[in-house]
Amino acid sequence: MKVRRWIIPLAVVAVLTLTALAYRHPAVMIQLGEQLWACFG
C-alpha cells in the first residue's frame, strides 16, 4: 500500500517535468499553436 501512495505523485511530477522541458523548445510551441489554430480554421 505504501508503494501505491508514491506512484501517483511520482507520475504527476514526471509528467509535469516532461511538459516543462517540452515548452522550452520553440518548435513545440509553434506546433501546438498551429494545431490549436487548425481546430478553428
Jmol script that loads the backbone (N, CA, C; Angstrom):
load data "model"
ATOM      1  N   MET A   1       0.822  -1.199   0.000  1.00  0.00           N
ATOM      2  CA  MET A   1       0.000   0.000   0.000  1.00  0.00           C
ATOM      3  C   MET A   1       0.863   1.259   0.000  1.00  0.00           C
ATOM      4  N   LYS A   2       2.035   1.182   0.630  1.00  0.00           N
ATOM      5  CA  LYS A   2       2.915   2.343   0.650  1.00  0.00           C
ATOM      6  C   LYS A   2       3.445   2.666  -0.743  1.00  0.00           C
ATOM      7  N   VAL A   3       3.666   1.629  -1.540  1.00  0.00           N
ATOM      8  CA  VAL A   3       4.181   1.853  -2.893  1.00  0.00           C
ATOM      9  C   VAL A   3       3.150   2.604  -3.716  1.00  0.00           C
ATOM     10  N   ARG A   4       1.904   2.243  -3.561  1.00  0.00           N
ATOM     11  CA  ARG A   4       0.841   2.894  -4.328  1.00  0.00           C
ATOM     12  C   ARG A   4       0.737   4.375  -3.955  1.00  0.00           C
ATOM     13  N   ARG A   5       1.044   4.699  -2.718  1.00  0.00           N
ATOM     14  CA  ARG A   5       0.981   6.078  -2.263  1.00  0.00           C
ATOM     15  C   ARG A   5       2.015   6.943  -2.972  1.00  0.00           C
ATOM     16  N   TRP A   6       3.124   6.349  -3.399  1.00  0.00           N
ATOM     17  CA  TRP A   6       4.194   7.115  -4.046  1.00  0.00           C
ATOM     18  C   TRP A   6       4.126   7.096  -5.567  1.00  0.00           C
ATOM     19  N   ILE A   7       3.427   6.134  -6.132  1.00  0.00           N
ATOM     20  CA  ILE A   7       3.410   6.005  -7.591  1.00  0.00           C
ATOM     21  C   ILE A   7       2.697   7.181  -8.255  1.00  0.00           C
ATOM     22  N   ILE A   8       1.523   7.541  -7.758  1.00  0.00           N
ATOM     23  CA  ILE A   8       0.749   8.609  -8.392  1.00  0.00           C
ATOM     24  C   ILE A   8       1.472   9.952  -8.305  1.00  0.00           C
ATOM     25  N   PRO A   9       1.975  10.373  -7.142  1.00  0.00           N
ATOM     26  CA  PRO A   9       2.719  11.650  -7.114  1.00  0.00           C
ATOM     27  C   PRO A   9       3.964  11.632  -7.994  1.00  0.00           C
ATOM     28  N   LEU A  10       4.667  10.521  -8.049  1.00  0.00           N
ATOM     29  CA  LEU A  10       5.843  10.441  -8.920  1.00  0.00           C
ATOM     30  C   LEU A  10       5.449  10.543 -10.384  1.00  0.00           C
ATOM     31  N   ALA A  11       4.353   9.925 -10.764  1.00  0.00           N
ATOM     32  CA  ALA A  11       3.889  10.009 -12.146  1.00  0.00           C
ATOM     33  C   ALA A  11       3.485  11.443 -12.492  1.00  0.00           C
ATOM     34  N   VAL A  12       2.824  12.118 -11.563  1.00  0.00           N
ATOM     35  CA  VAL A  12       2.420  13.512 -11.802  1.00  0.00           C
ATOM     36  C   VAL A  12       3.640  14.401 -11.953  1.00  0.00           C
ATOM     37  N   VAL A  13       4.624  14.225 -11.087  1.00  0.00           N
ATOM     38  CA  VAL A  13       5.841  15.031 -11.168  1.00  0.00           C
ATOM     39  C   VAL A  13       6.574  14.748 -12.479  1.00  0.00           C
ATOM     40  N   ALA A  14       6.619  13.502 -12.888  1.00  0.00           N
ATOM     41  CA  ALA A  14       7.298  13.154 -14.142  1.00  0.00           C
ATOM     42  C   ALA A  14       6.609  13.801 -15.337  1.00  0.00           C
ATOM     43  N   VAL A  15       5.286  13.761 -15.373  1.00  0.00           N
ATOM     44  CA  VAL A  15       4.548  14.354 -16.488  1.00  0.00           C
ATOM     45  C   VAL A  15       4.746  15.869 -16.502  1.00  0.00           C
ATOM     46  N   LEU A  16       4.672  16.506 -15.345  1.00  0.00           N
ATOM     47  CA  LEU A  16       4.859  17.953 -15.288  1.00  0.00           C
ATOM     48  C   LEU A  16       6.272  18.349 -15.689  1.00  0.00           C
ATOM     49  N   THR A  17       7.261  17.563 -15.285  1.00  0.00           N
ATOM     50  CA  THR A  17       8.646  17.858 -15.653  1.00  0.00           C
ATOM     51  C   THR A  17       8.846  17.726 -17.165  1.00  0.00           C
ATOM     52  N   LEU A  18       8.320  16.660 -17.741  1.00  0.00           N
ATOM     53  CA  LEU A  18       8.450  16.483 -19.187  1.00  0.00           C
ATOM     54  C   LEU A  18       7.715  17.576 -19.953  1.00  0.00           C
ATOM     55  N   THR A  19       6.578  18.006 -19.432  1.00  0.00           N
ATOM     56  CA  THR A  19       5.843  19.089 -20.079  1.00  0.00           C
ATOM     57  C   THR A  19       6.633  20.394 -20.028  1.00  0.00           C
ATOM     58  N   ALA A  20       7.218  20.687 -18.870  1.00  0.00           N
ATOM     59  CA  ALA A  20       8.016  21.909 -18.731  1.00  0.00           C
ATOM     60  C   ALA A  20       9.226  21.870 -19.660  1.00  0.00           C
ATOM     61  N   LEU A  21       9.861  20.725 -19.784  1.00  0.00           N
ATOM     62  CA  LEU A  21      11.005  20.611 -20.684  1.00  0.00           C
ATOM     63  C   LEU A  21      10.582  20.757 -22.143  1.00  0.00           C
ATOM     64  N   ALA A  22       9.409  20.252 -22.488  1.00  0.00           N
ATOM     65  CA  ALA A  22       8.932  20.364 -23.868  1.00  0.00           C
ATOM     66  C   ALA A  22       8.658  21.821 -24.228  1.00  0.00           C
ATOM     67  N   TYR A  23       8.155  22.598 -23.278  1.00  0.00           N
ATOM     68  CA  TYR A  23       7.838  24.001 -23.561  1.00  0.00           C
ATOM     69  C   TYR A  23       9.086  24.858 -23.721  1.00  0.00           C
ATOM     70  N   ARG A  24      10.232  24.349 -23.357  1.00  0.00           N
ATOM     71  CA  ARG A  24      11.471  25.105 -23.523  1.00  0.00           C
ATOM     72  C   ARG A  24      11.936  25.125 -24.976  1.00  0.00           C
ATOM     73  N   HIS A  25      11.387  24.240 -25.792  1.00  0.00           N
ATOM     74  CA  HIS A  25      11.771  24.172 -27.195  1.00  0.00           C
ATOM     75  C   HIS A  25      10.769  24.971 -28.028  1.00  0.00           C
ATOM     76  N   PRO A  26      11.224  25.976 -28.757  1.00  0.00           N
ATOM     77  CA  PRO A  26      10.315  26.811 -29.546  1.00  0.00           C
ATOM     78  C   PRO A  26       9.515  26.018 -30.581  1.00  0.00           C
ATOM     79  N   ALA A  27      10.080  24.965 -31.126  1.00  0.00           N
ATOM     80  CA  ALA A  27       9.367  24.183 -32.143  1.00  0.00           C
ATOM     81  C   ALA A  27       8.099  23.562 -31.564  1.00  0.00           C
ATOM     82  N   VAL A  28       8.142  23.169 -30.306  1.00  0.00           N
ATOM     83  CA  VAL A  28       6.967  22.581 -29.669  1.00  0.00           C
ATOM     84  C   VAL A  28       5.868  23.627 -29.543  1.00  0.00           C
ATOM     85  N   MET A  29       6.243  24.835 -29.143  1.00  0.00           N
ATOM     86  CA  MET A  29       5.265  25.915 -29.007  1.00  0.00           C
ATOM     87  C   MET A  29       4.640  26.246 -30.358  1.00  0.00           C
ATOM     88  N   ILE A  30       5.446  26.280 -31.412  1.00  0.00           N
ATOM     89  CA  ILE A  30       4.925  26.570 -32.752  1.00  0.00           C
ATOM     90  C   ILE A  30       3.967  25.465 -33.194  1.00  0.00           C
ATOM     91  N   GLN A  31       4.348  24.231 -32.969  1.00  0.00           N
ATOM     92  CA  GLN A  31       3.497  23.121 -33.376  1.00  0.00           C
ATOM     93  C   GLN A  31       2.171  23.140 -32.613  1.00  0.00           C
ATOM     94  N   LEU A  32       2.212  23.391 -31.317  1.00  0.00           N
ATOM     95  CA  LEU A  32       0.971  23.448 -30.546  1.00  0.00           C
ATOM     96  C   LEU A  32       0.084  24.599 -31.018  1.00  0.00           C
ATOM     97  N   GLY A  33       0.697  25.738 -31.326  1.00  0.00           N
ATOM     98  CA  GLY A  33      -0.077  26.868 -31.834  1.00  0.00           C
ATOM     99  C   GLY A  33      -0.729  26.560 -33.160  1.00  0.00           C
ATOM    100  N   GLU A  34      -0.003  25.887 -34.049  1.00  0.00           N
ATOM    101  CA  GLU A  34      -0.569  25.523 -35.348  1.00  0.00           C
ATOM    102  C   GLU A  34      -1.707  24.514 -35.209  1.00  0.00           C
ATOM    103  N   GLN A  35      -1.558  23.571 -34.272  1.00  0.00           N
ATOM    104  CA  GLN A  35      -2.623  22.590 -34.063  1.00  0.00           C
ATOM    105  C   GLN A  35      -3.863  23.255 -33.490  1.00  0.00           C
ATOM    106  N   LEU A  36      -3.665  24.184 -32.585  1.00  0.00           N
ATOM    107  CA  LEU A  36      -4.797  24.899 -31.997  1.00  0.00           C
ATOM    108  C   LEU A  36      -5.493  25.739 -33.065  1.00  0.00           C
ATOM    109  N   TRP A  37      -4.707  26.407 -33.898  1.00  0.00           N
ATOM    110  CA  TRP A  37      -5.269  27.244 -34.968  1.00  0.00           C
ATOM    111  C   TRP A  37      -6.039  26.386 -35.976  1.00  0.00           C
ATOM    112  N   ALA A  38      -5.544  25.170 -36.241  1.00  0.00           N
ATOM    113  CA  ALA A  38      -6.194  24.292 -37.195  1.00  0.00           C
ATOM    114  C   ALA A  38      -7.572  23.844 -36.693  1.00  0.00           C
ATOM    115  N   CYS A  39      -7.761  23.801 -35.386  1.00  0.00           N
ATOM    116  CA  CYS A  39      -9.072  23.421 -34.841  1.00  0.00           C
ATOM    117  C   CYS A  39     -10.138  24.446 -35.196  1.00  0.00           C
ATOM    118  N   PHE A  40      -9.764  25.716 -35.271  1.00  0.00           N
ATOM    119  CA  PHE A  40     -10.733  26.775 -35.504  1.00  0.00           C
ATOM    120  C   PHE A  40     -10.718  27.294 -36.938  1.00  0.00           C
ATOM    121  N   GLY A  41      -9.740  26.844 -37.716  1.00  0.00           N
ATOM    122  CA  GLY A  41      -9.597  27.395 -39.059  1.00  0.00           C
ATOM    123  C   GLY A  41     -10.277  26.655 -40.113  1.00  0.00           C
TER     124      GLY A  41
END
end "model"
wireframe off; spacefill off
backbone 0.3
color backbone group
